[in-house]
Amino acid sequence: MSFPTLTFFPGPEDADATAVDWQWNPAAHGWNRQHGHCLIDAGSDVEAVRTWLKEYRDRPRTLDSYRKEAERFLLWSAMKRGKNLSDINRDDVLEYGLFLRNPDISWCGPTRPRQHPEWKPFAKWSDGKHGLAASSCAQAHVILSNLFNYLVEAGYLSRNPFALKRGRSMTARAIHDERLLEKDTIDYLFLWLESLPAETVREKQHAERTLWIVSLYYYTAARLREIPSARMADIRLIRGNWWFRVMGKGEKEGLVPVPQALLEAVQRYRRFLGLSPLPSPGETTPLVCSVYGKLSPISAASLHKIIKATMKAAADDARTGMRLQIAANLEYATTHWLRHSSASHQLEAGLPLLTVSQNLRHAQIETTRRYLHTEDDDRHQATVNWRGPRSALDDVQ
């Protein structure tokens, strides 16, 4: 099954693109179109989405993410529901949420460049494992609600079907809904990485790079897309201390302290690459290099795939060794799990809440507070031996 490319931005990357699928009527005016003056020059839904995306041209990471979600939804609307964007209602929104969790297998495949003839909207990592996690589904919902709200404010659409709520805010979630790796799982993972086969040159390349990637994401608590564009010079000496310069959400620059363990990890990786032990100012070497080119960069999609494959392989070995709880903890871990784990473990190690919040570059300290489990641990310890009134079961014993 092939998928048409929606031409959001005409240019070299869209040279071979077809703007619409045969089911799509780009000029149609759906029931949700507003009548009267409109603040954007859009004669079709695709043109309206294009205008929305233009708002993020100065934020490449955000633009990439928003374009992906918009394209998925437009393709689904046309190819699965036979509808334009301006015909979408709340029932469609609910159905799309189910589809994200378990998309048709024909919509899933290996990661490919967008113009590749075998490109698919969703990744398929292994047999029976595809679709988005709950957190990714929620993120897609937020992005699409942003799109519809923009079009309502612009006078293009009348209502936002994503804005309806069922009583609770969809942002409300359980305190411990965060996905993280327990401390013993992290210990197992690093020992496992040290034991990876390294008999051949290619095995050595993959082993050293994988150890470096896991170390980098865990010790910096970086987001997935903050690493591919980073360079070795972003690990820099400032007033006698080593820092990692991160370009984060909204192109906001942040500085993350480099702990000794990460400093040792970067020295090991650089020695393997044949570089000097520590980065120099202005050095343009990618922070993570591809194994297929001399010091060439690696994409976010490749990093995500490497981490997923690594966690799955470590889980399989843990299961073989009857470390079942560790295997279960590793099974579906991603780079974001390493970020969550880093936050939790920093707090467990006694780092102040404000320090950890700054390390993760959270806008609100309350976002970091959810990783603080000491109060819950104390509550559990105080409750664990509590017993209710004497029961018939006591007599049996």
N, C-alpha and C positions, 0 to 999 in steps of 0.2 A: 504494500500500500504506500503510495507516494503522497506527499503533502505539498500544496502550493505555498510559495513564499509570498507573504503579504508585504508589498513594497512600502514600507514606512518612510524610508529615506532614499530617494533615488540616488544612485551612485555606483561605483565600480562593484561593490559587494552585492548589488541588486541587478546587475546587468542581465542575468539570465532568469530573473524572477517573473512570475506571473502574479498579477495583483490579486486575483480572486479565484475561488473554486467555482465549478460550474453551478453549484447550488446557490451561489452568492449573487445577490442583486445589489451592487454597490450604490445605486442611485435611489433605492427604495427608502421610503419614509415610514418607519415603524410607528406603532401606536404611541410610543413613549417620546416621540419627537415633539419639541416645543414649537409653537407657532409664533411668529413675530420676530422681533430683533434678536440677533445672536452675536455674541462677542468674539466669535472665531469664524474664519472663512473656511467652512467645511461643508461640502456638498454631499458627503457620504460618511458613513461610520468610520471607515478606514482613514479618511482624511481627518476626522475629528480625533481619532487616536493618535495620528501623526502629530497633530498640534500639541496634544498633551505631552507626548514624549519629547517634543522640542524644548519643553520647560526644563528638561534635565540634561541638556547637551553639555553643560559645564560640569556634570557629575557622571563620568563614564561608567563607574561601577553601578550606580543607581539606574542609569539609562539601560544598561545591559540587562539588569534584573527585571526592570519594568517592561521592557520590550518582550522579553521571554514570556512573562505571565500574560501580557496582552495578546500576544500571538497565539499562545495555547488556547486562550479563551475564545478568541475569534474563530479559530479553526474548529474548536468543539461546537461552538454555536452554529456555524454554517454546516458542518459535516455530520454532526450528530443530532442537532435539533432542527436544522433547516431554517434558522432564524438569523436576522441581522442583530447587531448590538442593540438597536433601538426597539427591538421586539422582545427583549429578555424580561422575564418576570421573576418573582420570588421562587416559584417552583423550579425554574431553570437553575437558579442559584443553588438550591438545595441538591438538585441532581448533579450539578457540576462538582459540588463538594464530595459526593460519593464517587464520582468518576476519578477525581484526583487520587483518592485512596487506592483505587483498583482500576486503572485504565485498561482498555482493550489491549491485548497483547500485540495487535498490529500497530498500535501507537507507541510501542516501546522497542528500543534497540540499543546497540552500542553507541557510545559518544562519537558523533561525527561533526565536521564543520557544517554550518547551516546550509551551504550551497551543495553539499554532497547529495547525490540522488537517493541515498539510503538513510538520510537524516530522519530521525523520529523525535516527536515532542517530548518523550519521556525516556529516561535511561532504564536499561534492563541490565542489572548487574549479574544476575545468575538466574537459572531456571526457577520460576515461581516467585522471584523477588523483584518487584517493580512497583511503581507508584510512589507517592510522597508520604513522608511521615506526618504525624499530626501537626507538628510545629511548622512544617513547610506548607501544609494546607492552610493553616491559619495565616501565614505570611501572604500566600496567594490571595486569600480573601481580603486582607487589608489593602493590598496593592490595587486590586480590582475595585474595591470600594472607593479608593482614592481616585481612580479613573472616572467612575460614574459620578462621584461628587463634583469633580472638576467640570464634567460636561453639563451637570445640572446648573452649577454656578455660572457657566458660560452661556446658559440659555439654549443649549443644544438639546438636552433631554429634560423631561419634566420631573422624573423621580429616580431615586437610586434604590434598586431592588436589593442591593447588598447591605443597605443601612438598616433594614428591619432586624429587630432582635427578638428573642423569645423570652424576655423577662430579665435574664442575666446578661450582662455584657459579655460578648464572646472573648474579651480579653481577660476575663476573670478565669483563673485556673487554680488547681490545687497547689498548695505551697511547695510540694515536693514533686511537681510534674517535670522538673528539670532532669535532663538525661546526663548522667555523669558516671565516671568510672571510679569505683571504690579504690582506696589506697592500695590494698593488696593486689588489685587488678593492675594498677599502674606499675607496681613493683614487678609483677609477673611479666607484663608487656615489655619492659625494658630489658629484663633478663632474656626473654625470648628473642628480642631484636639482636642482642649480642651473640646469640647462638645461630643466627641465620647462616646458611651455607655460603662460603666465599672461596670455593676452590678455583673457579674460573674467573676471568677478568669481568665478564658480564655479571656473574653472581656477586662479585665484590662490589661492583658499581651499584647494583640494586640494594645490597645490604647496607653499605655506608650511607647512601642517599636516604633510604627509608628510616634509618636510625636518626639521621639529622632532621628529617621532616617531622617526625613524631616529637623529637626534643624541642624543635622550634615552636610548634603549635602549643605544646604543653607548657613550656616555660615562659612564653610570651603571652599566652591566652589570646592569640591573634584570631581574627575571623578569617574564613577561607580565602576571601578575595584580597586580603591585605598582604599576602605573601608573594603572589606571582609577579607583581610589579616592583617589589623591593629589591634593592641592590646591597652588595656587601658593605658599601659605604654607609648604609643606614644603621649599621652597628658601629657606633662611634664613641670616642673617648671625650667626655665633657667634664672639665674640672677634676680630672683624675679618676672619674668613674665611667664605666661602660654602660651605654644606653642603646636601646633599639628605637629608631625613629619610625613611627607607623603613620601611614596615610589612611585614616579610617573613614567612617561614614560621613557623607557630606563633605568629603575632601578636607576633613579636619585633621590637622597634624597632632600627633601625640608622642610622648616619650615614655618608654617602658624600661624599667631597670633590668639589666642583664645579670641574672644570678650566676654564681661561679659555675654551676653545672652546665649552663648554656654556653658560657664562655669556653669551657673545655670542649663542649660539643662542636662549636664552630671551628676551633683550632684543629680538631680531629678531621672534620670534613674538608677544611682548606688544605691540610697536609695531603689528604687523599687526592685532591684536585691538583696538587703540585703548586699550590700557592704559598705565600708567606703565612706564618701562623695567625696573624691578626690583620683585619681589613685596614686599608689606608684611606685617608680622606679623598673623595672623588672617585673611588674605585667603582667601575660600572659592572663588575661581575654579578650576574643574578644571584640572589640569596639562595635559591634552589636551582640547580642546573639539570637540563635534560641529559639523559645518558646517550642520546642519539646525535648530539652535536657538541662541538668543543665550546664549553662554557656558554651554551645557549639557554634561554629562559624556558620555563615550563608553564603550562596554562593552569587556570583554576580547576577546569574540568579534570585534567590529568591528576592534579593533586588530590582532588576528591576521590577519584577512582583508586589511586594508590593507597590512601588511608582506608577506604572501604575494604579493599582486597587484603590489606595487612591485618586489619582487625578480624576479618573472617578467617584468615589462615591461622592467626594466633588463637582464636576461639576453637578452631578444629583441633589444634594440638593440645589445648587445655582440656578439651573434652576427652581426647584419647588418653590423657594422663589422669582422668577422673577428677579434674578440677572443674566440676560442673557449674558451680556458681560463678567462677571467673569466666568460663566459656559463655554463659548466658549474659554476663555483663559486657563482654566484648562483641558479641554477635553482630549487633547493628550500629556500632559506634561510628561516629564521623568526626571531622575536625571540630565541629561545634561541641561535641562531647568533651573533647580535650580542653576547650575553653572553659566549659562549666566545671570540669574536674579541677583545673588549675585554680579557679576562684575558690572552690570549696576547700581544697587542700591548703591554700595559702591561709585561709581563715582558721582551719584546724591547727595550723602550725603556729598560730598566735599573732599573725600580722594584723595590725589594726584595720578595722572596717574601712576607714577613709583611705588608707594606703591601697587596699585591694580594689576599692572602687576606682581610684585613680589609675591603677595598673590596668584595669579592664576598660578604662575610659568610658565609664557609665555617666550619663548626664545626670541621673538621680541616684543618690546613695541607697535609696530604698530598693533599687534594682539589685544592688549587691547584697543587701540584707537577706534576701531569700536563700542565699547560700550558707547562711549562718545557722548551723544546726545544734549549737550547744544547748540552747534552751529546750529544744525537743528531746535531746539526749538526757538532760537532767529530769525532765518530766517523765520520760520512760523509766528511768532508774527508780524514781520515786513511786511509780505505779506498778512495776512489774511483779512485785511479790504480794500485791493486794489481793485479798480473797473476800468473796461475798459471804452471805449467811451460810451456815452449815446446811448441806444438802444430802439427799439420799445417796448420792454418789460417794460421799465420805464414809457412809455406813458400809458400802460395798467394799471399800478399801480396808 
